[in-house]
Amino acid sequence: MTLGPLMIDVAGLTLSGEEVARLRDPRIGGVILFARNYASVGQVRELVAAIQAVRAPKLLVAVDQEGGRVQRFRDGFSKLPPARWLGRQYDADAERARELAHACGWLMAAELLDVGIDLSFAPVVDLDLGFSEVIGDRAFHQDAEVVANLASAYVQGMRKAGMRAVAKHFPGHGAVVADSHHELPHDPRELAAMDGDLLPYRRLIANGLSGVMMAHVKFPAIDRRIASLSPYWVQTELRRKLGFSGAIFSDDLSMSAADIAGDIAERVRQALDAGADMVLICNDANAVTQVLEVLDDLGNPASQARLVAIRPHSIEWVAGQLHETDGWQSVIARLAAADAPPSLVLDG
């Protein structure tokens, strides 16, 4: 059996019999977890194992574990800073900030790999241009060079732990006000004005980036379709011009920004036709049912190969014993020291 092109969610802390049956459908290729799926480290480890035992090859299991506002697993996991914290560190000391970004990427990835999770949809490489509240402190910085430098270090840290990175949201979500969860954002810029947004992708792709998540943003001066459903953005810009050969994920097609494309089955069809390897349908079990009633696509061989290739490589510790390693303890101490307030010295 192959990995299908759909990534869906599950309802709770354990799998129901109905969910097990659904996950056996060959059109399903992955599961994304949310805060509602987490009660403890041990519980989520068992849930992930149950998902991966459903069939072979094992389904991909993903989560959004960026840090700051977007960290689905908290109690029992390290508190991860928002990306903007790293940007502020960069303004004070660029080299130290790169080291901290590497440490954050390693820590995030290592703690997820330790419970069996394959992917975190990270890092965010949108620019913090001061418009988008939904991005806000999830972005490293407003300067594209700083974002590229910090994101590169973060991805290297993830890679050292054993996890592949999925940069988001291509081609950029930082210049729009609207939140794509609730409405469709429009970015009026011409392509020539987006060099900064694309710079982090160029840098990461040149260094072997494994995954990209598309944005539900419309760029009407460039293409009539929203980026996540656009052959122009997926094939012409990302694949051909930027030379990206890794896995491409849609953002959640249940989000309101995708309503413009029609019902959920039509959105899935357009995303796959545009060139996505895997599309997400989250928090809407009825939508998944609607798609499975009409979708024949099992994914093409090239997509399946890319999805297999994005799996983690081997970890360097015994699963469940991460916190006992010198590497974990060293990273925790380094981040705690960086976050501590400066000592107050009174000159007598």
C-alpha positions, 0 to 999 in steps of 0.5 A: 500500500502507498501513502495517499495524498490526504492528511487528516486529523483524529478526534481525541486521545485514542483512536476509535474503531471508525478512525482506524477503518478510515486510516486504512483507506489508501487515499489517506497518507498522514495524520495531523495532531492538535492540542486536543490529542495531547494529555501527556508524553506517554499518552501521545507516544501511544497514540502515535504508535497506534496510528503508525500500526494501522498499516504499512507503510506507516502513515506520516504523523505531523503537528504544528510545534513552532513555539510561542503561540503555536505549540500544540504539546506543552506540559511535558515538552519544553516551552519553545520561544516564538521565532521573533525572540530569535530575531531580537537575539539576532539584532543584539548578536547575530552569531549567538542568535544563529546558535540559539536558532540551531538549538531551538530547531534541534530541541523542537525536533528531538522532543517530537521524534522521541514520541514518534512524530515524523514532522513539525510544520516549521519553520515559518519563514514569512517576513514580519512586515507588521501587517499580519496578526496571524503571523506576527511573532511567529516570524523571525524578523522583517529583514529577509536576510535575517529570516534566511540566516535564522531559518537556515540555522533552525533547519540545520538543528532539526536535521541534526536531530533527525527531522526534515523541515517544512518551511511555510507559508509559500510564497509569503503571508507577511504582507496581508492583514486578513487571517486565512483561517477566516477570510481570503487575504489579497496581496496586491504586489507584483512579483518583482516586489516579492524578492524578499519573501522568496529569499528565505526559500531560495536559501533553504532550497539551495541547502536541501529543504525537504518540504514546503507548505503553501499559503492560502493567499491570493496575489491577483497581480500575478495569478488569478488563483490562490497560491495553494491551488495555483499551478503557477505558484507550485509548478512555475515558481516553486518547482521550476524557478526555485528548483524545489524537488521536495514534498509540497503540502497544502495548508488546511483546505477547510480554512475559509480562505479556500472557500473561493475554490468551491466545495471541499472536494473541488478544493482538494482536486485543484490543490492536487492538480496544481502539484501538491503532494499532500493536502490537509483537511482538518477539524471537519470529519464530514469534509473528509467523508465528502472527499473520499466519496469522489476522490480516486487519486492515490497519488502519483509515484513521484509524490509518493517518493517525495513523501517517503523521503520526508520521513525522519532519519535515525535518531541518536538516542534510545526512544524515551530517554532523550532527557537523559542525554547530554545533548538535551540537557546542554540545549535546555541550559543554553536556552535558559541562560539566553532567556534569563534577565541580565544581572543587575550590577550596582556601581558603588 
